[in-house]
Amino acid sequence: MFSQLFKRKKKPDTTEPAPDIRSQRPSAGERRVSGLNETLFLAPLPVYTGQAQVSRRNFSAMNETYLELGGSNYGMVEQGKRLAFGVWIPLFVAFIAPSLFIMYGVLFYPENFKTPWRDLLLFIEAGSKVSLASILPIGAVIYGMLSNVRTLAKSYPVRFNRQRREVCYIDDTTHRVLIVPWESVVAWVARSQGVTSYGALRDYTFGMGLEDEEQDTVQFILSAQPSDVHALGMWAAIRNYMEEGELVDTPNPMLVVLGLTPTEDELKPYEGLHTFEIERKGARFMGSRDDGAGHLSAEQRHRYGYGKRTPWPLRWWYVRRVLTFWKMPYLIAEWAHRKGRPTLPDRVQAWSQPLPPELWAHPSPALQKANALVKTAMDKKGANFIDACKAAGLH
């Protein structure tokens, strides 16, 4: 199943959320089956996979020195929009609905509304009492958002330093710092399957194991994913960053193919005030107002295959932003990003400082050789990932 995604061949099998990597040391390309569970190991020795990487939004920070997994505030803008709509409900019940009702009565049944202002105040008073019931759900939404920020502020992200070629893990409880070599990190994609009265259920997990030699333990990092493609893409993004400098030194290959150059705002991996401008740019593009053909006439646009220009996507975008209190959701997301980041230990902050290029660590000869063999087998000979790793002698 995983092998089909990696290239050509299909082999059914399964996964475990936290496999035994101490007594049974895995290898890249190794597959383990236990009942309805299947595990495909992608590392140690992070070789080429040929997979498409996931969005930058899965990471909370990214620069030329390190990449952070965990602590992302993605989704906070959407929560802010839901909060705005929640605020509109009591406002509508308390003020808008009574005003519309009285206006309708005055226009069509004036004999029944001889004192409209007095009637309006009575209706507003009644509507205000009814709208008080919405305080609890609105308070629950706000409490949930604050709880998420508080949880993020207490959870340390996993940091990948590509200049040192090391990975840093900090225990949320003991604050103990564990730094391991990048090439020793064990990574896998797991699929577990079960059967219920409603049908077959499948769960996908992306996992990493960092071996703590001092305490003879393994720190497991597990992340539930909606599909195996997302799980594989997560590892591809991390590996491409560490090995190729993608998303930092080199652009995303898909963007190169499409001829797109992301802006500085679009490269930020978190949500904030810059998200407002990104969404507005998208609305303009949907209306074909920023498609690069602004100098063409309507006839020329039709001849060359461009869509008809229309201002309505942008107009409706502005209407929705007014209903969500303009930039309020984006201000909330910006605040959540600042407050939801824990203060890292001094040792980690020093470890995260950039190094001069001459001090950068380099891939080991074993990894360079394995990468060349796997890449040749997959891209030139059409082998899947498992067979390519086997041809390279990794398992």
C-alpha positions, 0 to 999 in steps of 0.5 A, spaced: 500 500 500 505 504 501 509 502 496 504 504 491 504 511 493 512 511 493 512 508 485 509 503 481 508 497 485 502 495 490 503 490 496 498 490 501 500 490 509 500 495 515 502 499 521 504 500 529 503 507 532 510 506 536 514 500 534 520 497 537 526 500 535 531 499 540 531 491 540 529 491 533 533 496 529 529 498 523 532 500 516 530 505 511 525 501 506 523 496 511 516 494 512 513 491 518 506 487 519 503 486 525 495 483 524 492 489 521 497 494 522 503 496 517 509 500 518 513 503 513 520 505 515 523 511 512 529 512 516 534 512 519 539 514 514 534 519 511 534 517 504 531 520 497 523 518 497 521 522 491 514 524 495 511 531 494 512 535 501 506 538 505 504 545 506 509 550 510 503 551 514 505 544 518 511 548 521 511 553 526 517 557 524 522 556 518 529 559 517 536 558 514 538 555 520 532 551 523 525 548 522 520 547 527 515 542 528 509 543 532 506 549 535 503 551 529 497 556 530 494 554 523 486 554 524 486 560 529 483 565 523 478 560 522 476 560 529 476 568 530 471 568 524 466 563 528 467 567 534 465 573 530 459 570 527 457 568 534 457 575 536 453 577 531 447 572 533 446 576 540 446 583 536 441 580 531 436 578 536 437 584 540 437 590 535 437 588 528 431 583 528 427 588 533 428 594 528 426 590 522 420 588 525 418 595 527 420 598 520 415 592 517 410 594 522 410 601 521 410 601 513 405 596 512 400 596 519 401 603 521 395 603 525 398 597 530 404 601 531 402 608 533 408 609 538 414 606 534 419 608 538 416 606 544 415 599 541 422 599 538 425 600 545 420 594 548 422 590 543 430 591 544 429 590 551 426 583 550 431 581 545 436 583 549 434 579 555 433 573 550 440 574 547 443 573 554 443 566 553 448 566 547 453 569 552 455 562 555 456 559 548 460 565 546 464 564 552 466 557 551 469 559 544 473 564 547 475 559 553 477 554 548 481 559 544 485 561 550 486 554 552 489 552 545 494 558 546 496 556 553 497 549 551 501 551 545 505 556 550 507 550 554 509 545 549 516 545 546 516 544 538 521 539 535 527 543 532 531 541 526 537 544 525 540 543 518 546 547 519 548 542 525 544 536 522 541 535 529 534 534 532 532 537 538 527 535 543 525 538 549 520 534 554 514 538 556 514 536 563 522 536 565 524 541 560 530 536 559 533 537 552 535 531 548 539 533 541 541 527 537 544 527 530 539 528 524 541 521 520 540 517 527 532 519 527 528 513 526 522 515 522 516 511 519 509 512 517 504 507 520 497 505 518 492 501 523 486 498 521 479 496 525 472 493 523 466 496 527 459 495 525 459 502 521 465 499 516 472 499 516 476 504 519 483 506 518 488 511 522 494 514 519 500 516 523 507 519 522 512 518 527 519 519 529 523 516 534 529 520 538 534 515 542 536 517 548 542 513 549 544 517 556 537 514 559 536 508 554 530 510 552 526 513 546 522 519 545 517 518 540 513 524 536 507 521 533 502 525 529 496 523 527 494 524 519 488 524 515 492 519 510 498 516 508 499 521 503 499 527 508 504 522 513 509 521 507 509 528 505 510 531 512 517 527 512 518 529 505 518 536 507 522 535 513 527 531 509 527 536 503 529 542 508 534 538 512 538 535 505 536 540 500 534 546 503 528 547 500 523 552 502 529 556 504 534 556 499 531 553 493 523 554 491 518 549 491 519 545 485 511 545 484 511 553 484 517 553 479 513 549 474 507 554 475 512 560 474 510 562 481 514 566 486 511 566 493 512 573 497 515 574 503 508 574 507 506 567 503 512 564 506 511 565 513 508 558 516 504 561 521 497 565 521 497 572 522 495 579 519 499 577 513 494 572 512 489 578 510 493 580 505 494 573 502 486 572 502 485 579 499 490 577 493 486 570 492 480 574 491 483 578 486 485 573 482 479 569 483 476 575 479 481 575 474 483 582 476 491 580 478 492 574 472 497 578 468 492 580 463 490 586 465 492 590 459 488 585 454 481 587 452 475 583 453 475 580 446 483 578 447 481 575 453 476 571 450 481 569 444 487 567 449 483 563 454 482 568 460 476 568 464 471 574 464 473 579 469 468 580 474 469 584 481 464 580 485 469 575 488 472 581 491 466 585 493 463 578 496 470 578 500 469 585 503 462 583 505 465 577 509 470 581 512 466 586 514 461 581 517 467 578 521 469 585 524 475 586 518 481 584 521 479 581 528 480 574 526 487 576 524 489 580 530 487 574 534 491 569 530 497 574 530 497 574 538 496 567 538 502 566 535 506 571 539 503 568 546 503 561 544 511 560 543 514 557 549 521 560 552 526 555 550 532 554 554 538 557 554 542 551 551 537 551 545 537 558 544 545 558 543 544 551 539 539 555 534 544 560 533 547 560 525 553 558 524 558 560 518 558 556 512 565 553 513 562 550 520 556 547 517 556 539 518 555 535 511 552 528 510 555 522 511 559 518 506 554 512 507 548 517 506 551 520 500 552 513 497 545 511 499 541 517 496 545 516 489 543 508 489 536 510 491 535 515 487 537 512 481 533 506 482 527 510 483 527 515 478 531 511 472 529 504 473 522 505 476 523 501 482 518 503 488 521 505 495 522 499 498 525 495 492 530 501 491 532 501 499 533 494 498 537 495 492 541 500 495 543 494 501 539 498 506 535 492 508 
